[in-house]
């Protein structure tokens, strides 16, 4: 099962995560209760509940933006086995450019993840510099 984890604001109809969700079999979006002013505790609990519903080791996480930080926090708190994670355009919630309104997503966790992961980033992302995304990728393993 592939779990789609949108970031702040959710992913719109033309967003790559939505397109993947429609095209990939066994793909599900994790619906959070508050997309605009999320609380880390709520998002982590929702993610953990969703992952726990599947057979251990059969989940791949596809996270975008703030959801990359969500995955890192979830991994600190829970150790359910998953196949791996694709972490796309991780937001730097500690940067001045990050929008206000989120609660509990700082500091960005820098513990090594207990599952295979890949970070994908660009050199022109408003919410994270390439250097900072590289730091996250190295820290998360």
ZISUL-V933610 format. One record per residue. N is the residue number from 0. SS is DSSP state (H for helix, E for strand, - for the rest). PHI is phi in whole degrees, -180 to 180 (none if undefined). D_CENTER is the distance of its C-alpha to the mean C-alpha in Angstrom with 2 decimals. Layout:
BEGIN
n | ss | phi | d_center
N | SS | PHI | D_CENTER
N | SS | PHI | D_CENTER
END
This chain:
BEGIN
n | ss | phi | d_center
0 | - | none | 15.69
1 | E | -104 | 12.66
2 | E | -101 | 10.07
3 | E | -87 | 8.59
4 | E | -120 | 5.61
5 | - | -70 | 6.99
6 | - | -94 | 6.85
7 | - | -50 | 10.11
8 | - | 87 | 12.99
9 | - | 70 | 11.54
10 | - | -115 | 12.44
11 | - | -72 | 16.21
12 | - | -62 | 18.65
13 | - | -99 | 18.83
14 | - | -71 | 15.17
15 | H | -58 | 14.38
16 | H | -66 | 11.77
17 | H | -66 | 14.68
18 | H | -64 | 17.11
19 | H | -61 | 15.39
20 | H | -57 | 15.18
21 | H | -78 | 18.90
22 | H | -102 | 19.92
23 | - | -96 | 18.32
24 | - | -62 | 20.11
25 | - | 58 | 18.39
26 | E | -114 | 15.25
27 | E | -135 | 13.98
28 | E | -86 | 11.75
29 | - | -88 | 10.47
30 | - | -87 | 12.58
31 | - | -92 | 12.09
32 | - | -79 | 15.47
33 | - | -136 | 15.01
34 | - | -86 | 13.11
35 | - | -100 | 15.29
36 | - | -133 | 15.74
37 | - | -72 | 13.08
38 | E | -106 | 13.88
39 | H | -54 | 11.52
40 | H | -57 | 13.91
41 | H | -67 | 13.77
42 | H | -64 | 10.08
43 | H | -64 | 10.15
44 | H | -63 | 13.41
45 | H | -63 | 12.46
46 | H | -63 | 9.74
47 | H | -63 | 12.43
48 | H | -61 | 15.12
49 | H | -66 | 13.68
50 | H | -62 | 13.16
51 | H | -65 | 16.60
52 | - | -76 | 18.23
53 | - | -111 | 18.11
54 | - | -60 | 20.24
55 | - | -54 | 18.90
56 | - | 84 | 17.66
57 | - | -109 | 17.32
58 | - | -119 | 13.61
59 | E | -117 | 11.35
60 | E | -97 | 7.60
61 | E | -121 | 6.87
62 | E | -106 | 3.57
63 | E | -131 | 5.26
64 | - | 59 | 6.42
65 | H | -59 | 5.88
66 | H | -66 | 2.55
67 | H | -65 | 2.76
68 | H | -65 | 5.49
69 | H | -55 | 4.92
70 | H | -60 | 4.70
71 | H | -64 | 7.49
72 | H | -68 | 9.26
73 | H | -58 | 9.30
74 | H | -66 | 10.72
75 | H | -67 | 13.23
76 | H | -92 | 14.46
77 | - | -126 | 14.57
78 | - | -128 | 15.79
79 | - | -63 | 15.79
80 | - | -70 | 16.23
81 | - | -131 | 13.85
82 | - | -70 | 14.74
83 | E | 164 | 11.82
84 | E | -144 | 8.47
85 | E | -106 | 8.32
86 | E | -113 | 6.12
87 | E | -106 | 7.83
88 | - | 53 | 9.26
89 | - | -63 | 7.47
90 | - | -78 | 9.33
91 | - | -97 | 12.05
92 | - | -68 | 12.42
93 | - | -91 | 15.73
94 | - | -80 | 17.23
95 | - | -62 | 20.02
96 | - | -80 | 18.56
97 | - | -76 | 15.57
98 | - | -67 | 16.73
99 | - | -73 | 18.04
100 | - | 120 | 17.32
101 | - | -85 | 14.21
102 | E | -126 | 15.30
103 | - | 89 | 14.33
104 | - | -96 | 11.39
105 | - | -127 | 13.99
106 | - | -73 | 14.77
107 | - | -68 | 11.67
108 | - | -61 | 12.01
109 | - | -125 | 13.82
110 | - | -80 | 14.66
111 | - | -64 | 14.69
112 | - | -74 | 12.38
113 | - | -91 | 14.74
114 | - | -151 | 13.76
115 | - | -62 | 13.94
116 | E | -149 | 11.17
117 | E | -139 | 11.53
118 | E | -101 | 10.38
119 | E | -118 | 11.79
120 | - | -144 | 13.10
121 | - | -124 | 16.24
122 | - | -89 | 19.15
123 | - | -128 | 19.32
124 | - | -85 | 16.03
125 | - | -67 | 17.12
126 | - | -99 | 14.08
127 | - | -162 | 14.11
128 | - | -80 | 17.11
129 | H | -64 | 17.26
130 | H | -61 | 18.69
131 | H | -69 | 15.90
132 | H | -61 | 13.23
133 | H | -64 | 15.76
134 | H | -61 | 15.99
135 | H | -62 | 12.33
136 | H | -59 | 12.83
137 | H | -66 | 16.10
138 | H | -65 | 15.08
139 | H | -78 | 12.32
140 | - | 90 | 14.95
END
